[in-house]
Amino acid sequence: MPKRVDHELRRQQIAAAVRRIAADRGLEGVSLNEVAAEAGISKGFVQHYFASRDDMLRFAVTTLRGGLEERIATPPEVQPRVRDLLIALLPLDEPGRDAALVANAFVVRALKDPEIAGHFRTGHGLLRDAVAALLTAAQDDGDLLPAVDPTTEAALLLALVSGLGDAVLLGYQTGEEAVASIDLHLSRITSTPRKTP
């Protein structure tokens, strides 16, 4: 009986190899040969699933959102808070650092590849909407100042976290300092000084 191959699993394994290389050496280190070596398979095997390096990179970027969703997921019985979600986006541990390095490597590629840029826009929009929904819920509960527009504030908070994440990656701010900056900003938009949405 012929062996059954899970083609999606194989594509995911190749994408994981792309992400590991991108985290370690940037996208310039990603080639069909390097990905094959990292994944422990032949170059021909990689080419069976991806006709070109560009196809492989485009698929790999689609897998970034799944990793992000895992990082920010909370059990259904736990009320997610804005602060928790924002902190989950920072590169405070090895998986977070790797995710940030890979995302940053793909940002440069997205400037020249509309398909990859589209994936980033979609992912950012979903994240912004999630933060805005949490802010709206906090405002409905009286925890967020009434003058704060949740959609605008969500965009500002994501820009803040993006900048803080880069600062942590580059080493001119610690993770603790980045978290303190988030706490400071949230304290300015909450209705009670000690309550954080």
N, C-alpha and C positions, 0 to 999 in steps of 0.2 A: 504494500500500500504506500503511495507516495506521501512524503512528509508535507504537512500543511504549514504554510508560512503565514504569519500575521504581518502583512505588508505595512499596515499602519504602525505597528510596533517597531518594525525595522526603520521606517522613516523617522520615528520619534528617537530611536537610538542614534541615528545619524545626526539629527538636530541637536541632541544632547552633546555629541562630540563637537559640533560647531560651537555651541555655547561655551564648552570648557576651553576650547582654543581661544575664542574671542575674549573670554575673561582673563586668560593668561597672557595673550600676545596681541589682542586686538584683531580686527577683521583682516588686516594685512597678513596675518599668520594662517588664515583659513584658505586652504587649497584642497582640491579633491584628494591629493596624495596625503596631506596632513590629516584630513578628516578620516580617511581610511585607516591610517596608522593609529589615530586616537581611538577609533571605534573597534579596532582589532579585526578589520575586514579588508577585502581587496578593493583597489580603486575601481575595478570593474563592477563590484557589488554596489558601490556608491553610485556609479554611473547608471546602473540598472534602475535606480530610484530617482535620480536627478540627472537631467540631460546636461546641465551646466552648473557652474559655481553659482551663478545668479539665481537659478531655480532653487538650489540648496539653501542659499541665504534667505530667499523670500519665504521658504517654508519654515526655516529656523525662527524667523521673526514672528511668525504666527504662533509659535509655541511659548513666546515670552509671556503672553497674557495669562496662560494657564499657571505659570509659576507665580505671577503676581497675585492671582486669585487665591492660590494656596497660602501665600504669605499673609494676606489680609483677612483670610477666612476666620470666622469665629463660630463656635458651636451655636446652634439655633436657640438654645436657652439663655445665651449670654447677649445682653443688649450691647451692640457695638457702639463705641463712642468715637467721636471724631479724633480725639487725641490718640487712641489706640491705633486707629487706621493710619494716621500720619506717621506715628513712630514705626509702624510696621513697614513703611516705605523707605525708611532710612537704612543705610548700609552699616548696621550695628553689629552684625555677626558675619560669619563666613558666607552663608548662603545669600544674605542680603548684599554683601560686598560683591560677590560674583554676579548677582542679578543686575546690580547697578553698573558694573563694568561692561557686561554684555549689552545692556540697554544703551549705554553711552557709545559703545562701538557702533551699534546700529543707527544711532542718531545721525552720525556723519554720513553713513550710507543712505539714509532716508532723504538727505538733502538732494541727492541725485537720482533716486529711484522712487517714482510716484507710488508704486505699489507698496513699498515698505513704509513710505510716509503715510499712506492711507491707513495702514495697520496701527501706526502710532496715533494718528488722529482719532481713530475709533476707540482705541484703548484709553486714551486720555479723556475722551468724552464720557465713556462709561465710568471712569474713576471720578471725574468731576461731578457727574450726576449722583454717584453714591455719596460723596462728601456733602453735596448740597442737600440730599435727602436727610442725612444725619443732622445737618445744621437746622433744617426746617423742623425736624422732630424736636430738637433741643429748644428751638424758638417757641414751638407750640407748648412745650413744658415750662416755659418761662426761664430757661437757663441761658438763653442767648438774647443780647440786647435787641429790642424791637427795630431799631434803625438799621440793623445789619441785613443786607440782602444776601440770602444764602447762596445763590448762584455766583454772584460776584466774589463773595468771600471764599467759596470753594476754589475758584480759580486762583485767588491770591494765596491761599494756603498751599495749594499744589506747587505754585511757583516758589514759595518759601521752602518747602520740603525739597524741591529739586535743587535749589541753590545750596541748602544745608547738606544735602547728600553729596554734592560735588566737593564741598568744603571738607567733609569727613574723609572722602576718598583721597583728596589731595593732602590731607594731614594738617591743614591749618585750623581745624576745629576738631575737638573730640566728639565722640558720640554723646557724652553727657552734656556738653555745651550745646549741641544741636537740639537735644531734647529740652534743655532749659529755654532755648529760643522759641521753640514751639509753645511751651508752657507760658512764656511771657506774652506771646501774641494772643493765645487763647484767653488769657486773663484780661486782655484789653477789650474783648468782644463779649464777655460773659456778664450776666446780670448780677451774679454773686461772685465775689473775689475767689472763693475757695472751690467753687463748683466749675468743673470743666466739662464741656459737652462731649 
